[in-house]
Amino acid sequence: MLSTQCAVHESARISDLPADAQRLQPAVVIIGFAGAESHDVLATIDRLHAMDRRLSVVVATATGSEDTAVAALRAGVKDYLRDPFDADALGAAVRHCLASAESRRHSGEPSAGSGDAGRSRLIGSSRPMRALGDYLLQVAQSDATVLITGETGTGKELAAERIHEHSARRNGRFVSVNCAAIPDSLLESELFGYEMGAFTGAVRARQGMLQLAHRGTIFLDEVGDLALQAQAKLLRAIETREVYRLGSTRPEKLDVRIVAATNQDLDTALDAGRFRKDLYFRLNVTRIHLPPLRERRSDIVPLLEHYLRALNRRPRAAAPGFSAAAIGALQRYDWPGNVRELKNLVEAVLVSARTDCVDVADLPEDFRRRLHQVRDLPSAERRRLLDALLEAKWNKSKAATLLRCSRMTLYRKMAKYSVVTSDDPHLVSHSPVTRSRHKPRA
């Protein structure tokens, strides 16, 4: 039997496990099932590991087949128990799982829920996040190139990591490249590598990022910031599935999955000639858009709880909680920096908190100032929208560029503030809002 006392929670149905696990943050999940439920169990294990790849799962069944056992072990379960088994066998399995988790904690290895590893999980149980989680698992089963779009701070690299971790390439490397952070003059050598003597300072041969990701996944973050010359070279590597190191005439074969991401509106970049159409079509095979935090406000509280738990794990940390008034204010805020901005706020509160319960007055001064601006935001935002449309002579792509948003975001803002032109008879005849026959005036 277990010598350590543990709190035990029972889920009524297998389908409830992911939601219960996200809410309770268990150390170990034990799943008992009949053979007929094996498909649902395997799908549930995938969802649990999508939320936390290090979560220990123990499976116990009386009727599971040999194939089910193999599939469960491949899915990452820590132990697979077959009837008849006794409490000692179950206790030993759980103790082993707890010991592994404790060993990771003492060795300094970041857990999936730790603040320092805040990159390992997509937090949220809102409808958009549930749909996103399911779709990421579906995309992971193929080897297609993926383009992830979304505003800054929405977790594009997290989505790419989840795709990799649940793909057939999970045992290969996940290599992340921030295209915006590498100078144009160094990008070719960083991506493709170089031979010894290829340039001054090349004292030894070096593999490029694409080669390092061989049989794995390469994540090209901020691909929209690549210069046109770099885009052409990347396109050739994608098309031929081979690269030439600088200073070499011998091609190197590539076996790599490409996941690209950008917070730019590539449609606008295409129209402006800043992004190659042929590269766009190569990257835009499977498209995934990450919703901004303001479109999933129900996830704000779970995110706060997640980061508070993570901060409390740090040495000498005593992260405070948030009052109902503070939470209400945070839920009304639009979070232009998305989840990254929320995480930074929690860390700032930890540094300056003087009480166990943070109220609105205890939030950082610059953040309180932005909160106060929320009251005047609708009229100010509508004015900026109209100014941009007028300056662009109602060219939607140009207006979106002026506002630094995508065309879809522009259309949503126009619908939100009833800003439309009268030259669309469908909108004029069917809209409940009375509109002028002329374009709106500022």
C-alpha positions as CSV (number, residue, x, y, z in Angstrom):
1,M,0.0,0.0,0.0
2,L,1.0,3.6,-0.4
3,S,2.8,5.1,2.6
4,T,2.2,8.6,1.4
5,Q,-1.2,10.2,2.0
6,C,-2.7,11.4,-1.3
7,A,-5.9,13.2,-2.1
8,V,-8.0,11.2,-4.6
9,H,-10.5,12.5,-7.0
10,E,-12.8,10.3,-9.0
11,S,-14.1,11.3,-12.5
12,A,-17.5,10.0,-13.5
13,R,-16.6,9.4,-17.2
14,I,-13.4,9.0,-19.2
15,S,-14.4,12.0,-21.3
16,D,-14.3,14.2,-18.1
17,L,-10.6,13.4,-17.4
18,P,-9.0,16.2,-19.4
19,A,-11.1,18.9,-17.9
20,D,-10.7,17.5,-14.4
21,A,-7.0,17.2,-14.8
22,Q,-6.7,20.8,-15.9
23,R,-8.6,22.0,-12.9
24,L,-7.0,19.7,-10.3
25,Q,-3.4,19.5,-11.6
26,P,-3.0,15.8,-10.4
27,A,0.4,14.2,-9.9
28,V,-0.9,10.9,-11.3
29,V,-3.9,9.8,-13.4
30,I,-5.2,6.2,-13.1
31,I,-7.5,5.0,-15.8
32,G,-9.5,1.8,-15.4
33,F,-11.5,0.6,-18.5
34,A,-13.0,-2.3,-20.4
35,G,-11.6,-3.4,-23.7
36,A,-14.4,-1.9,-25.7
37,E,-13.4,1.6,-24.4
38,S,-9.7,1.3,-25.5
39,H,-10.1,3.8,-28.4
40,D,-11.6,6.5,-26.1
41,V,-8.9,5.8,-23.5
42,L,-6.1,6.3,-26.0
43,A,-7.6,9.5,-27.3
44,T,-8.0,10.7,-23.7
45,I,-4.3,9.9,-22.9
46,D,-3.3,12.0,-26.0
47,R,-5.4,14.9,-24.7
48,L,-3.9,14.7,-21.2
49,H,-0.4,14.7,-22.6
50,A,-1.3,17.6,-24.9
51,M,-2.0,19.6,-21.7
52,D,1.1,18.3,-19.9
53,R,3.5,16.0,-21.6
54,R,5.1,15.0,-18.3
55,L,1.8,13.9,-16.6
56,S,2.1,10.3,-15.3
57,V,-0.8,8.1,-16.5
58,V,-1.3,4.5,-15.2
59,V,-3.8,2.2,-17.1
60,A,-5.6,-0.7,-15.5
61,T,-7.8,-3.1,-17.4
62,A,-9.3,-6.6,-17.2
63,T,-10.0,-7.2,-20.9
64,G,-7.3,-5.2,-22.8
65,S,-5.6,-6.9,-25.6
66,E,-1.9,-7.1,-26.4
67,D,-2.3,-4.5,-29.1
68,T,-4.0,-2.2,-26.6
69,A,-1.1,-2.6,-24.2
70,V,1.4,-1.7,-26.9
71,A,-0.7,1.3,-28.1
72,A,-1.0,2.5,-24.5
73,L,2.7,2.3,-23.9
74,R,3.5,4.1,-27.1
75,A,1.0,6.8,-26.0
76,G,3.3,7.4,-23.1
77,V,1.6,5.7,-20.1
78,K,3.9,5.0,-17.2
79,D,2.5,1.6,-16.3
80,Y,-0.1,-0.8,-17.7
81,L,-1.7,-3.2,-15.2
82,R,-3.8,-6.3,-16.2
83,D,-6.3,-8.1,-14.0
84,P,-5.8,-9.8,-11.6
85,F,-3.7,-7.2,-9.8
86,D,-3.7,-6.2,-6.1
87,A,-3.4,-2.9,-4.3
88,D,0.3,-3.4,-3.8
89,A,0.9,-3.5,-7.5
90,L,-1.1,-0.3,-8.0
91,G,0.6,1.3,-5.0
92,A,4.0,0.5,-6.5
93,A,3.1,2.0,-9.8
94,V,1.9,5.2,-8.2
95,R,4.9,5.4,-6.0
96,H,7.2,5.1,-9.0
97,C,5.3,7.9,-10.8
98,L,5.6,10.2,-7.7
99,A,9.3,9.4,-7.3
100,S,9.9,10.3,-11.0
101,A,8.2,13.6,-10.5
102,E,10.1,14.3,-7.3
103,S,13.4,13.5,-9.0
104,R,12.7,15.9,-11.8
105,R,11.8,18.6,-9.3
106,H,15.0,18.2,-7.3
107,S,17.2,17.9,-10.4
108,G,15.9,21.3,-11.5
109,E,14.3,20.0,-14.6
110,P,11.4,22.3,-15.4
111,S,8.0,20.7,-15.2
112,A,5.3,21.4,-17.7
113,G,3.5,23.6,-15.3
114,S,6.4,25.6,-14.0
115,G,6.8,29.3,-14.6
116,D,10.3,28.8,-16.2
117,A,8.8,26.4,-18.6
118,G,5.8,28.6,-19.3
119,R,6.2,27.5,-22.9
120,S,5.0,23.9,-22.4
121,R,1.3,24.2,-22.2
122,L,-1.6,26.0,-23.9
123,I,-3.9,26.9,-21.0
124,G,-7.6,27.3,-21.4
125,S,-10.9,25.4,-21.5
126,S,-12.9,27.9,-23.5
127,R,-14.6,26.7,-26.7
128,P,-11.9,28.3,-29.0
129,M,-9.1,26.6,-27.0
130,R,-10.9,23.2,-26.9
131,A,-11.4,23.4,-30.7
132,L,-7.7,24.4,-31.1
133,G,-6.4,21.6,-28.9
134,D,-8.4,19.0,-30.9
135,Y,-7.3,20.4,-34.2
136,L,-3.6,20.5,-33.2
137,L,-3.8,16.8,-32.4
138,Q,-5.4,16.2,-35.8
139,V,-2.7,18.2,-37.6
140,A,0.0,16.3,-35.7
141,Q,-1.0,13.1,-37.4
142,S,0.1,14.3,-40.8
143,D,3.4,15.5,-42.0
144,A,2.1,18.5,-43.8
145,T,3.7,22.0,-43.6
146,V,1.9,24.2,-41.1
147,L,1.4,28.0,-41.0
148,I,0.4,29.4,-37.6
149,T,-1.0,32.9,-37.4
150,G,-2.0,35.0,-34.5
151,E,-1.2,38.1,-32.6
152,T,2.0,38.4,-30.6
153,G,1.9,36.6,-27.3
154,T,-0.9,34.1,-28.2
155,G,1.4,31.0,-28.0
156,K,2.4,30.2,-31.5
157,E,5.5,28.3,-30.4
158,L,3.5,26.3,-27.9
159,A,1.2,25.2,-30.7
160,A,4.1,24.2,-32.8
161,E,5.6,22.2,-29.9
162,R,2.3,20.4,-29.3
163,I,2.2,19.4,-33.0
164,H,5.7,18.1,-32.8
165,E,5.2,16.2,-29.5
166,H,2.2,14.3,-30.9
167,S,3.6,13.6,-34.4
168,A,5.5,10.7,-35.7
169,R,8.6,12.9,-35.4
170,R,8.4,13.3,-31.7
171,N,11.7,11.5,-31.1
172,G,13.5,13.9,-33.4
173,R,14.5,17.4,-32.5
174,F,12.2,20.5,-32.3
175,V,14.4,23.3,-33.5
176,S,13.1,26.9,-33.1
177,V,14.4,29.7,-35.2
178,N,13.4,33.4,-34.6
179,C,13.7,34.7,-38.2
180,A,13.3,38.3,-37.0
181,A,16.2,38.1,-34.5
182,I,18.8,36.9,-37.0
183,P,20.5,39.6,-39.2
184,D,20.0,39.1,-42.9
185,S,23.8,38.7,-43.3
186,L,23.8,35.7,-40.9
187,L,20.5,34.0,-41.8
188,E,21.9,31.8,-44.6
189,S,24.7,30.4,-42.5
190,E,22.3,29.9,-39.5
191,L,19.7,28.1,-41.6
192,F,22.0,26.1,-44.0
193,G,25.3,25.9,-42.1
194,Y,28.8,26.4,-43.5
195,E,32.0,24.6,-44.3
196,M,35.4,25.3,-42.7
197,G,37.0,28.3,-44.3
198,A,33.8,29.4,-46.0
199,F,34.4,32.9,-44.6
200,T,36.6,34.6,-42.1
201,G,36.1,33.1,-38.7
202,A,34.7,29.8,-40.0
203,V,37.3,27.7,-38.3
204,R,35.2,24.5,-38.4
205,A,32.3,23.2,-40.3
206,R,28.9,23.7,-38.8
207,Q,25.4,22.3,-39.4
208,G,22.6,24.7,-40.0
209,M,19.3,24.8,-38.2
210,L,17.5,22.9,-40.9
211,Q,20.0,20.0,-40.7
212,L,19.8,20.0,-36.9
213,A,16.1,19.3,-37.2
214,H,16.7,16.3,-39.4
215,R,13.9,13.8,-38.9
216,G,12.3,16.3,-36.5
217,T,10.5,19.6,-36.8
218,I,11.8,23.1,-37.5
219,F,9.8,26.0,-36.3
220,L,10.3,29.2,-38.3
221,D,8.9,32.0,-36.0
222,E,8.2,35.4,-37.5
223,V,8.7,34.1,-41.0
224,G,6.9,37.2,-42.3
225,D,10.0,39.3,-41.3
226,L,12.3,37.4,-43.7
227,A,14.0,39.5,-46.4
228,L,13.0,38.6,-50.0
229,Q,16.4,37.2,-50.8
230,A,16.2,34.9,-47.7
231,Q,12.7,33.9,-48.7
232,A,14.0,32.8,-52.1
233,K,16.7,30.5,-50.5
234,L,14.2,29.1,-48.0
235,L,11.8,28.3,-50.8
236,R,14.4,26.4,-52.7
237,A,15.3,24.3,-49.7
238,I,11.6,23.5,-49.1
239,E,11.0,22.6,-52.8
240,T,14.1,20.4,-53.3
241,R,14.3,19.1,-49.7
242,E,18.1,19.7,-49.7
243,V,20.5,22.4,-48.7
244,Y,23.9,23.6,-49.6
245,R,26.2,24.7,-46.8
246,L,28.0,27.9,-47.4
247,G,31.3,27.0,-49.1
248,S,30.0,23.6,-50.3
249,T,29.0,22.3,-53.7
250,R,27.5,19.1,-52.3
251,P,23.8,19.1,-51.4
252,E,22.7,17.8,-48.0
253,K,19.3,15.9,-47.9
254,L,16.6,17.2,-45.6
255,D,14.0,15.1,-43.8
256,V,12.2,17.8,-41.8
257,R,8.7,19.0,-41.1
258,I,8.3,22.8,-41.4
259,V,6.0,24.7,-39.1
260,A,6.1,28.5,-39.7
261,A,4.5,31.3,-37.8
262,T,3.8,35.0,-38.1
263,N,1.9,37.8,-36.4
264,Q,1.8,39.7,-39.7
265,D,-1.0,39.8,-42.2
266,L,0.7,37.9,-45.0
267,D,-2.2,38.7,-47.4
268,T,-1.3,42.4,-47.0
269,A,2.4,41.6,-47.3
270,L,1.7,39.7,-50.6
271,D,-0.2,42.7,-52.0
272,A,2.6,45.0,-51.0
273,G,5.3,42.7,-52.6
274,R,7.0,42.1,-49.2
275,F,6.4,38.3,-49.3
276,R,6.8,35.9,-52.1
277,K,3.6,34.2,-53.3
278,D,5.3,31.0,-54.2
279,L,6.7,30.7,-50.6
280,Y,3.4,31.6,-49.2
281,F,1.7,28.8,-51.0
282,R,4.4,26.4,-49.9
283,L,3.9,27.3,-46.2
284,N,0.2,27.8,-46.2
285,V,-0.7,24.1,-46.6
286,T,-2.4,23.7,-43.2
287,R,-3.4,27.0,-41.6
288,I,-3.9,27.4,-37.8
289,H,-5.1,30.7,-36.3
290,L,-4.6,31.3,-32.6
291,P,-7.4,33.4,-30.9
292,P,-6.3,36.5,-29.0
293,L,-7.0,36.5,-25.2
294,R,-9.8,39.1,-25.5
295,E,-11.8,36.5,-27.6
296,R,-11.5,33.9,-24.8
297,R,-11.9,35.9,-21.6
298,S,-13.1,32.8,-19.7
299,D,-9.5,31.6,-19.8
300,I,-8.1,34.6,-17.9
301,V,-8.8,33.1,-14.5
302,P,-7.3,29.7,-15.3
303,L,-4.3,31.4,-16.7
304,L,-3.9,33.5,-13.5
305,E,-4.2,30.4,-11.4
306,H,-1.6,28.6,-13.5
307,Y,1.0,31.4,-13.3
308,L,0.4,31.9,-9.6
309,R,0.9,28.2,-9.0
310,A,4.1,28.3,-11.1
311,L,5.5,31.3,-9.2
312,N,4.8,29.7,-5.8
313,R,7.0,26.8,-6.8
314,R,10.0,29.1,-7.0
315,P,12.4,29.3,-4.0
316,R,11.3,31.8,-1.3
317,A,8.2,32.7,-3.4
318,A,4.8,33.6,-1.9
319,A,2.6,34.6,-4.8
320,P,-0.5,36.5,-3.7
321,G,-4.0,36.0,-5.0
322,F,-6.3,38.5,-6.7
323,S,-9.5,40.1,-5.4
324,A,-12.8,39.8,-7.2
325,A,-12.6,43.4,-8.2
326,A,-9.1,42.9,-9.6
327,I,-10.2,39.9,-11.6
328,G,-13.2,41.8,-12.9
329,A,-10.9,44.6,-14.1
330,L,-8.5,42.1,-15.7
331,Q,-11.4,40.4,-17.5
332,R,-12.6,43.8,-19.0
333,Y,-9.1,44.6,-20.3
334,D,-8.4,43.7,-23.9
335,W,-4.8,42.3,-23.4
336,P,-3.1,43.6,-26.6
337,G,0.0,41.6,-25.5
338,N,-2.2,38.5,-24.9
339,V,-1.0,35.7,-22.6
340,R,2.5,37.0,-22.5
341,E,1.3,40.3,-21.2
342,L,-0.8,38.5,-18.5
343,K,2.2,36.4,-17.4
344,N,4.4,39.5,-17.2
345,L,1.7,41.2,-15.1
346,V,1.6,38.3,-12.6
347,E,5.4,38.5,-12.3
348,A,5.3,42.2,-11.7
349,V,2.7,41.8,-9.0
350,L,4.9,39.2,-7.3
351,V,7.7,41.7,-7.1
352,S,5.7,44.6,-5.7
353,A,2.8,42.9,-3.8
354,R,2.5,44.0,-0.2
355,T,-0.6,42.0,0.7
356,D,-1.9,38.4,0.3
357,C,-4.8,39.6,-1.9
358,V,-4.0,42.0,-4.8
359,D,-6.7,44.6,-5.4
360,V,-7.0,47.0,-8.3
361,A,-5.0,49.6,-6.4
362,D,-2.2,47.2,-6.0
363,L,-1.7,46.6,-9.7
364,P,1.4,48.3,-11.3
365,E,0.8,52.0,-12.0
366,D,1.3,51.8,-15.8
367,F,-1.2,48.9,-16.0
368,R,-3.8,50.8,-13.9
369,R,-3.4,53.7,-16.4
370,R,-4.2,51.3,-19.3
371,L,-7.2,49.9,-17.4
372,H,-8.6,53.4,-17.0
373,Q,-8.3,54.0,-20.7
374,V,-10.6,51.0,-21.4
375,R,-13.6,53.2,-20.5
376,D,-12.8,55.6,-23.4
377,L,-11.6,52.9,-25.8
378,P,-14.8,52.4,-27.9
379,S,-15.0,56.0,-29.1
380,A,-11.3,56.3,-29.5
381,E,-11.0,53.0,-31.4
382,R,-13.8,53.9,-33.7
383,R,-12.2,57.3,-34.4
384,R,-8.9,55.5,-35.3
385,L,-10.7,53.1,-37.5
386,L,-12.4,55.9,-39.4
387,D,-9.2,57.9,-39.7
388,A,-7.4,54.9,-41.2
389,L,-10.1,54.1,-43.7
390,L,-10.3,57.7,-44.8
391,E,-6.5,58.0,-45.2
392,A,-6.5,54.8,-47.2
393,K,-9.4,56.0,-49.3
394,W,-11.4,53.0,-48.1
395,N,-8.8,50.5,-49.3
396,K,-9.1,47.8,-46.7
397,S,-5.6,46.3,-47.1
398,K,-4.0,49.7,-46.7
399,A,-6.2,50.6,-43.7
400,A,-5.3,47.3,-42.0
401,T,-1.6,48.1,-42.6
402,L,-2.1,51.6,-41.0
403,L,-3.8,50.1,-38.0
404,R,-1.2,47.3,-37.8
405,C,-3.8,44.6,-37.9
406,S,-5.1,41.9,-40.3
407,R,-7.8,42.5,-42.8
408,M,-10.1,40.1,-40.8
409,T,-9.5,42.1,-37.7
410,L,-10.3,45.3,-39.7
411,Y,-13.6,43.7,-40.9
412,R,-14.5,42.7,-37.3
413,K,-13.9,46.2,-36.1
414,M,-16.0,47.7,-38.9
415,A,-18.9,45.3,-38.0
416,K,-18.5,46.1,-34.3
417,Y,-18.8,49.9,-34.9
418,S,-21.2,49.7,-37.8
419,V,-18.7,51.2,-40.2
420,V,-19.8,50.1,-43.7
421,T,-20.2,51.7,-47.1
422,S,-23.5,52.1,-48.8
423,D,-22.2,50.4,-52.0
424,D,-23.0,47.0,-50.6
425,P,-26.7,46.5,-51.2
426,H,-26.8,43.4,-49.1
427,L,-25.5,45.2,-46.0
428,V,-27.8,48.2,-46.6
429,S,-31.0,46.2,-47.1
430,H,-30.5,43.6,-44.4
431,S,-28.7,45.4,-41.6
432,P,-30.7,46.5,-38.6
433,V,-28.5,49.6,-38.3
434,T,-29.5,52.7,-40.4
435,R,-26.7,53.9,-42.5
436,S,-26.0,56.9,-44.6
437,R,-26.0,56.7,-48.4
438,H,-22.5,58.2,-48.2
439,K,-19.3,56.9,-46.7
440,P,-19.1,57.7,-43.0
441,R,-17.5,60.9,-42.1
442,A,-15.0,61.3,-39.3
